[in-house]
Amino acid sequence: MPTAYEPFDWYADPLYYDLIFDVGTEEESGFLDAAVRRYGRSRAPTSRRTLVGYEPACGSGRLLAAMAARGYRVLGSDLSEGMLDYARRKLERAKLKAGLLQGDMSTVQPPELVDFAWCLVSTFKYLLTHEQAIKHLTTIGRALRPGGIYILGLHLSDYDRLLKTHERWTASSEGIDVVCNIQGWPPDPKTRLEHVRTRLRVNDHGRKRNLQTEWDFRTYDLGQLYELLDQAPWFEIAANYNFLYRIDEPIPLDGSYEDNLLILRKIAEP
Ligand SMILES: C[S@@+](CC[C@H](N)C(=O)[O-])C[C@H]1O[C@@H](n2cnc3c(N)ncnc32)[C@H](O)[C@@H]1O
């Protein structure tokens, strides 16, 4: 008999999300730190405390905590109160500080100017319309000091792909085991949407649960990404990477990789 999965909002109740995504946090925050040194406004090795970083859609706060632990001042925003509560508790437990605010990443403006911002793991693709995407790039452009950078990680879509994709991640911590299967449906060039489903098999101190979360992402192929960036001329592309997060190995933004990690530098006011 097929396994039954209960519908689950993994952002309202983020413990399992955080466990799964935390696997990459050290590597990602190491990359952010190195990118700020290499491409940011201030490249002096001792000046982290004087730099402010901002994460729109900060989720469980895993990267905010990691960047605060590396010495930066950090701010984060998210739509989900569940995520923000979780982030608040996570930071408190680690005795770290971050300014948190609730809001939609297409409109929310951080309360002060920042030196750098980041948005990884395709989170930007939650903005389902062109207008929302441009508004978001405008808010980030306004939030950054001149010369500040926005590190934007997103997966490009291949409209020729007809098969589903599948990724499997596992994580364990303090009596909780999670197996996460992420399935992606082929991108639809007409609607510019791709459907994603996550299935979690959880053993939480002996309590077994099968949980399912579904959502749509907006799709971008290489041409659509360039078209979008053309409409945000306050940014230049300072560099591009892939999700291997190796600071000494930039790659061209030419579609040779699906996973792209853009370093956008603010060169004008939006
Ligand atoms: C994949 S998680 C990423 C969280 C975090 N950035 C990270 O790297 O772990 C996506 C997050 O985006 C948030 N989100 C989705 N749509 C949003 C929107 N329009 N405005 C603000 N946050 C949003 C969700 O609540 C969730 O916390």
The ligand as an SDF file (V2000), in Angstrom:
LIG
                    3D

 27 29  0  0  0  0  0  0  0  0999 V2000
   13.4170   27.8360    1.2120 C   0  0  0  0  0  0  0  0  0  0  0  0
   13.0490   28.8640    2.5860 S   0  0  0  0  0  0  0  0  0  0  0  0
   14.5820   29.7410    2.6880 C   0  0  0  0  0  0  0  0  0  0  0  0
   14.8740   30.2770    4.0460 C   0  0  0  0  0  0  0  0  0  0  0  0
   16.2650   30.8400    4.2190 C   0  0  0  0  0  0  0  0  0  0  0  0
   16.5150   31.9190    3.3080 N   0  0  0  0  0  0  0  0  0  0  0  0
   17.2910   29.7560    4.0460 C   0  0  0  0  0  0  0  0  0  0  0  0
   18.1640   29.8890    3.1620 O   0  0  0  0  0  0  0  0  0  0  0  0
   17.2290   28.7810    4.7870 O   0  0  0  0  0  0  0  0  0  0  0  0
   11.9610   30.0100    1.8970 C   0  0  0  0  0  0  0  0  0  0  0  0
   11.4770   31.1030    2.8410 C   0  0  0  0  0  0  0  0  0  0  0  0
   10.8590   32.1000    2.0510 O   0  0  0  0  0  0  0  0  0  0  0  0
    9.7700   32.6310    2.7870 C   0  0  0  0  0  0  0  0  0  0  0  0
    8.9270   33.2950    1.8030 N   0  0  0  0  0  0  0  0  0  0  0  0
    8.2520   32.7570    0.7630 C   0  0  0  0  0  0  0  0  0  0  0  0
    7.6450   33.7220    0.0530 N   0  0  0  0  0  0  0  0  0  0  0  0
    7.9660   34.9030    0.6620 C   0  0  0  0  0  0  0  0  0  0  0  0
    7.6500   36.2710    0.3860 C   0  0  0  0  0  0  0  0  0  0  0  0
    6.8970   36.6010   -0.6510 N   0  0  0  0  0  0  0  0  0  0  0  0
    8.1590   37.2040    1.2040 N   0  0  0  0  0  0  0  0  0  0  0  0
    8.9190   36.8690    2.2740 C   0  0  0  0  0  0  0  0  0  0  0  0
    9.2470   35.5940    2.5710 N   0  0  0  0  0  0  0  0  0  0  0  0
    8.7630   34.6350    1.7800 C   0  0  0  0  0  0  0  0  0  0  0  0
    9.1710   31.4230    3.4670 C   0  0  0  0  0  0  0  0  0  0  0  0
    8.3660   31.8040    4.5760 O   0  0  0  0  0  0  0  0  0  0  0  0
   10.4390   30.6880    3.8760 C   0  0  0  0  0  0  0  0  0  0  0  0
   10.8740   31.0740    5.1360 O   0  0  0  0  0  0  0  0  0  0  0  0
  1  2  1  0
  2  3  1  0
  2 10  1  0
  3  4  1  0
  4  5  1  0
  5  6  1  0
  5  7  1  0
  7  8  2  0
  7  9  1  0
 10 11  1  0
 11 12  1  0
 11 26  1  0
 12 13  1  0
 13 14  1  0
 13 24  1  0
 14 15  1  0
 14 23  1  0
 15 16  2  0
 16 17  1  0
 17 18  1  0
 17 23  2  0
 18 19  1  0
 18 20  2  0
 20 21  1  0
 21 22  2  0
 22 23  1  0
 24 25  1  0
 24 26  1  0
 26 27  1  0
M  CHG  2   2   1   9  -1
M  END
$$$$
